[in-house]
Each structure stands twice: as C-alpha cells, then as structure tokens.
Amino acid sequence: MKAMILAAGMGNRMRPLTLNTPKPLLEVGGKPLIVWHIEKLQKIGVTEIVINTAWLGEKLANTLGDGSQFGVTILWSHEGEGLETAGGIINALPLLGTDPFILVNGDVWTTMDFSTLLDVDLSDKQAHLVLVDNPPQHTKGDFILANDLAYTFEQDQLGEALTYSGVAVLKPKMFVGLENGKRPLAPLLKQAMQQQQVSAEKMQAIWVDVGTPDRLEQLDQQIKQGVIC
C-alpha cells in the first residue's frame, strides 16, 4: 500500500514562519511535522510515499531527499503552482498506481496508529475518512457520521457532525479521467457521499490542526513536556 502526504500549501496562516520554510518542515517536538507522518507510515510497513510540493518545494525535496534516511522511498510530485487537494492527487496518479492509498495532510499532527488504515475495505466504496471532534476553530464540522458512513449536511442524515482530520484512504479510480488543474477534494467526496460511497470512522486519538503559530508553539511545548507524545 502506498501513501500520499499533501505538502503543497503556502501556509499563509503560519506566516511569517512560512515565508522561508514550507509548513510541513516546521518543527514540533524536535522534528518536522512531515517527518512524524513519514515515521508513522514506515512503522506500519508503508514505504512508498508520494509527496506533492509547490511553495518552497525545493526545500522539502532537499531536506527529505529520496527518503532513504527514514527507511522509505519518496516519490516527488512537483506542481509548481499549488493544485489544491484533488488537483494534487490527479497530478500524482502516475506515481500512486491503481490500488487504494493512504492520504495524510502534511499540516496536521496526530497520535493515531495508522496501522488500522491497512485494514480498510474499499471494495464497494470510493473513500474512507477519519473524522475528529470539531476543534474550537471549526465548531460546525464538515460531515455527518452515521452507521460507519459519511454524509453531507444536505442529506439530512441523523448522526454526529464531525471534522475531517486530513487522514483518509482513497481509491485512485475516484480521480481517473478528471482533467489536471486546480480542484478541491470536498466536492468529489460529497458527490460520492450522495451514493453512500464514503465510509468513515471517528478517530480515537489526539489530533491537532497545526494551523497557526500559536497552535504550533502549544503543540511543541506539550510534546516536549510529555503531555502528549
């Protein structure tokens, strides 16, 4: 199974920290955010990792190289100008192959054991999302979780409103035939939800959307103090 880490964002909310450093290379607990993901994936045997880049992408590639220092093989998908989430996946399809892959946002941090993602069965689904309790900065959530499926709010399904964690398992088939270019992921997921093609689970672990310098600093201190690890 392969994985893709999304690392092409400009990190505008993290400025000035991201003026000269790509957001996934910002450190917490003594190592870059993206390295936490790479190490977790390597630990569960996922050793082929696609990473997309745009803003300061050359710094990411120079720092991480071919992945051998982490015991993995990194396949680089350089975009030049960021293509958003779905656009980045479409651009990377030749590297991802045809089997389901793990998707991880490069700007989140979690204690989740990714090994459970290896057991996700997408035989009759297009995607599997890991959802979390709504953080203070996003109280309304993104989707409804009910009976192990994700629904849009427009479907009026009774369930729990939760936030997408940035961790998922996706079928490449979901993107085949779509034109290259800027394209967000949410509309494609919502379209699949209308057909009950998106399974979901609620994360039972610590999760942080490292979206601002304050949250980055708070997470860094919590890890260093052993509050979370």
N, C-alpha and C positions, 0 to 999 in steps of 0.2 A: 504494500500500500504506500502511495506517495502522499506528500503533504505540500500545501502551498501556504506561505506566510506573506500576508499583504504588507508591503513596506514602501509603497509609492507616495503616500500622502505628504503634504507640505508641512503639516504640524503647525498650522497658523496659531492655534490656541496656546501653543507652547512657546511662542516667541517671547523673549529673544533667544531662548535656549536652542531653538532650531534654525537660527539664521545660518549657522555654520556646521551644525550637526544634524543628520537625519534623525527623526524622532525615535525610530527603533534602536538607535545606538545610545540614547540617553540611558544612564545607569541607575539601577536601584539595587541595593544590597551588594554593591561591588561588581556588578556585571551588567552589560547592556540588556534592555528589555528583550530584544530578539534572541539573545543567547539563552535566556531562560526557556524560551519555546524550543529552540534547537536541541537543547539538552534533554528536555522532556520527551521530545519526539524520538531522539536517538535511544533513550532509555527503553522505549516500548518497541524498538526494532524498526522504526520508520527512518530509513537512512537516505532516501532520495527526497530532497526538499527543493521545491521551486520557490524562488523569492523574486517578486517583481519590484522594480525600482523606478523612480522618476526624480524627485527632488533630491539632490546630492547623492544620487545613486552610485557614483564612482567611489564615494567614501564607504558606503556599505560594502561594495564589492572588494575594495582594497582591504577592509578590516576583516571580513569573513572569509575571503578567498574562495577556494573550492570546497570548503567545509571539512577538509581532512583533519584540521586541528580539533574538531569536535566529533570525529568518527562518522561523519556523514558526507554525502555528495550534494553540493549545492548547484542547482541549475538556475542560471540567471535569466530573467525576462526583463530586459531594459525597455522602458516605454518612452523615454524622452519626456513627453508631456503626460501627466497622470491621466489614466483612462477610467478612473473610478473602479469600483469593485468588480462588477460583472465584465466591464471592458478589459480589465487586467486579466481576468480569468480567460476570456476569449482569446486574448493575445498570447496567453501561455498554453493553450490547448495542445500544441505540438509537443510540449515538454511533459504535460500531465498524463498523456495516454488516454485510454478508454475506460479504465476501472475507476470506481469511486475513490475520492481523495479527501483527506482532512484539510480543512481550511481554518486558518488562525489569523486574526488581526494582529499585526505587529505592535500595536499600541495598547494592548491590554495585558494584565498580569493576573495569574490565577494559580491556585494550588491544586486545581483539578488533575486527577490522574487520567491522562489521555488514553490509557490502555482500553478503557471502555468503548472508545470510538472504533476500535478494531473489530468489535462485535456487532456494529450497527448493520442491520439488514435492509438494504435499499432495493430489494428485488422488485417490489411493487410501488416504490416511492422514488421521487426525484432528489429529495434532500432530507437531511436530519439536522435540526437546530438544537443547540444547547442554550437554554434561556436562564435568566437570573432574576432575582428580586429587583424591582425598579430602584435604581440609585436616586439620591436626592436631586440630581440634575436632570432626571428623566422620569418623573413620577407617573406618567400615564402609560409607559411601556410601549412595546412595539406590536406584540401579537397576543393572541389568546391561546393558552394551553388547556386542552381538554381531551381526555381519553388518549393520551400519547400522540396527539396530533396538534399542529399549529394552525390557527385560523386568523384571518384578518378581522379587524373590528367590524367591518362592513357585513360580515357573515352572521353577526348577532348570535354567536355561539356562547352558551354559558360556560364559564371557566375562569381561569386566573390570568389576569393581564400581567405579562412579564416582558422583560427587555432582552433583546438578542445579545448574547455575550461576545459575539465575534468568533465563536468556535462552532464549526459545523462539519458535516460530511456531505459531499455533493457528488452527483453524477455528472461527468463531462457531457453526457448526452443532452443535458439541460441547456447547453450553450452551443451545441453544434448547429451550424447554419446561420447563426446570428452574425451580422456584419461587425467588423472591427470598428472601434471608435469609443467615445465616452459613453458609458452605460452603467447606471447603478444596479445593484443586485436586488433591492427591495421589490421593484415591480415584477421581476421574474419569480421571486418567491411567492408573492401574493397571487400571481396567476396560477402557480402550482397549488397553492392552498385552496383555491376555488375548486380544484379537482381532488381535494384530500390527498395530495401527493407529497405532503411535507410532514414527516414525523418529528417529534420533539421531546425533550426531557428538561427537567429543572435541575440545574447544577447544584450539587451538594458540596460545595467547596467555596473558598474565598475567591472573590473576583474583584478586580479594580480596573475601571476605565481610567487610564493614566492620561487624562485629557488636558490638564493644566499644570503649571509649575508647582502650585500648592499641593496638588494631589500626588505629584511625583515626589516631592520632598517628604510628605507624610508617609507614603509607602516606603521610601528609602529608610526613614527612621524606624518604622515598625519592623522591617526586616532586620536591620542592624541590631535592634533591641531584643529580637527574638519573639516579638509579639505575634508575628506571623512568619511562616517560613515554608 
